[in-house]
Amino acid sequence: MKKIFMLFLFILSILCLLGCKKEIEKVKVNFIIDDISNVIEIEKGAKITNDLIPVDDFDEYEYDLYYDYKYKNKYNDEEINKDIDIYIKKIEKVTIEFIYENTLYTLKVRKGNKNN
């Protein structure tokens, strides 16, 4: 009887250990650019980084992130703790070349003014 009881406790402790495995909470971020939606899942409390933004032309464009479709409420590296929509504003880059002390320099900068 003692062996059966010990076996029962052993099985119960194994089940408790397996059931206590902490699951990582995820939230959904719906990126919207040019009326096209792309949903990804990230860890709750994470911040949006460039590698999460579903675009592949960072050489030609910069991207600003906003909470609203009118681009008024800008995302500023806040932690994401719930499912949200993020609107992506695409800003074209222009190439500027200049010579300084006989050396050619090339820069890519945002097109337009600082409010663009």
C-alpha positions as a Python dict, from the first residue, in 0.01 Angstrom:
ca = {
    (1, 'M'): (0, 0, 0),
    (2, 'K'): (289, 235, 81),
    (3, 'K'): (440, 179, -267),
    (4, 'I'): (110, 263, -436),
    (5, 'F'): (79, 579, -228),
    (6, 'M'): (439, 684, -316),
    (7, 'L'): (374, 614, -684),
    (8, 'F'): (58, 824, -666),
    (9, 'L'): (252, 1115, -506),
    (10, 'F'): (527, 1084, -767),
    (11, 'I'): (277, 1098, -1055),
    (12, 'L'): (93, 1388, -892),
    (13, 'S'): (415, 1588, -850),
    (14, 'I'): (511, 1525, -1215),
    (15, 'L'): (169, 1649, -1328),
    (16, 'C'): (205, 1960, -1110),
    (17, 'L'): (547, 2040, -1254),
    (18, 'L'): (423, 1998, -1611),
    (19, 'G'): (111, 2204, -1543),
    (20, 'C'): (307, 2491, -1385),
    (21, 'K'): (499, 2570, -1701),
    (22, 'K'): (451, 2942, -1752),
    (23, 'E'): (319, 3031, -2093),
    (24, 'I'): (441, 3355, -2253),
    (25, 'E'): (156, 3597, -2310),
    (26, 'K'): (126, 3732, -2663),
    (27, 'V'): (-52, 4034, -2809),
    (28, 'K'): (-143, 4106, -3171),
    (29, 'V'): (-14, 4410, -3355),
    (30, 'N'): (-204, 4495, -3672),
    (31, 'F'): (27, 4699, -3896),
    (32, 'I'): (-164, 4900, -4157),
    (33, 'I'): (11, 5061, -4454),
    (34, 'D'): (-167, 5184, -4767),
    (35, 'D'): (-490, 5014, -4650),
    (36, 'I'): (-312, 4677, -4633),
    (37, 'S'): (-316, 4498, -4299),
    (38, 'N'): (-47, 4266, -4166),
    (39, 'V'): (-95, 4109, -3820),
    (40, 'I'): (194, 3978, -3613),
    (41, 'E'): (216, 3845, -3259),
    (42, 'I'): (470, 3975, -3010),
    (43, 'E'): (535, 3915, -2640),
    (44, 'K'): (317, 4121, -2411),
    (45, 'G'): (522, 4417, -2285),
    (46, 'A'): (756, 4422, -2585),
    (47, 'K'): (832, 4732, -2792),
    (48, 'I'): (803, 4758, -3169),
    (49, 'T'): (1142, 4749, -3339),
    (50, 'N'): (1233, 4795, -3706),
    (51, 'D'): (1270, 4421, -3759),
    (52, 'L'): (902, 4374, -3666),
    (53, 'I'): (771, 4630, -3915),
    (54, 'P'): (646, 4435, -4220),
    (55, 'V'): (831, 4632, -4489),
    (56, 'D'): (1149, 4561, -4677),
    (57, 'D'): (1254, 4892, -4830),
    (58, 'F'): (1423, 5074, -4541),
    (59, 'D'): (1691, 5198, -4784),
    (60, 'E'): (1439, 5398, -4985),
    (61, 'Y'): (1191, 5499, -4713),
    (62, 'E'): (1163, 5580, -4345),
    (63, 'Y'): (859, 5479, -4148),
    (64, 'D'): (678, 5658, -3869),
    (65, 'L'): (431, 5462, -3656),
    (66, 'Y'): (99, 5600, -3533),
    (67, 'Y'): (-195, 5479, -3326),
    (68, 'D'): (-449, 5651, -3554),
    (69, 'Y'): (-510, 5664, -3927),
    (70, 'K'): (-483, 6046, -3934),
    (71, 'Y'): (-121, 6024, -3815),
    (72, 'K'): (-180, 6245, -3510),
    (73, 'N'): (-97, 6013, -3217),
    (74, 'K'): (261, 5892, -3274),
    (75, 'Y'): (398, 5567, -3131),
    (76, 'N'): (708, 5645, -2921),
    (77, 'D'): (859, 5312, -2815),
    (78, 'E'): (590, 5234, -2558),
    (79, 'E'): (543, 4879, -2437),
    (80, 'I'): (259, 4694, -2610),
    (81, 'N'): (30, 4530, -2354),
    (82, 'K'): (-287, 4470, -2557),
    (83, 'D'): (-394, 4402, -2915),
    (84, 'I'): (-355, 4723, -3118),
    (85, 'D'): (-360, 4874, -3465),
    (86, 'I'): (-47, 5060, -3578),
    (87, 'Y'): (-63, 5283, -3886),
    (88, 'I'): (258, 5315, -4084),
    (89, 'K'): (341, 5645, -4255),
    (90, 'K'): (587, 5600, -4538),
    (91, 'I'): (837, 5884, -4590),
    (92, 'E'): (1059, 5889, -4896),
    (93, 'K'): (1432, 5939, -4857),
    (94, 'V'): (1641, 6149, -5095),
    (95, 'T'): (2011, 6114, -5162),
    (96, 'I'): (2237, 6413, -5111),
    (97, 'E'): (2591, 6409, -5236),
    (98, 'F'): (2850, 6670, -5147),
    (99, 'I'): (3224, 6715, -5166),
    (100, 'Y'): (3423, 6823, -4865),
    (101, 'E'): (3802, 6847, -4877),
    (102, 'N'): (3816, 6651, -5204),
    (103, 'T'): (3607, 6363, -5063),
    (104, 'L'): (3261, 6274, -5193),
    (105, 'Y'): (3003, 6210, -4921),
    (106, 'T'): (2659, 6059, -4973),
    (107, 'L'): (2368, 6095, -4729),
    (108, 'K'): (2012, 5968, -4738),
    (109, 'V'): (1770, 6200, -4560),
    (110, 'R'): (1394, 6231, -4523),
    (111, 'K'): (1225, 6412, -4808),
    (112, 'G'): (1030, 6723, -4709),
    (113, 'N'): (1019, 6919, -4388),
    (114, 'K'): (1046, 6788, -4033),
    (115, 'N'): (666, 6765, -4001),
    (116, 'N'): (648, 6528, -4298),
}
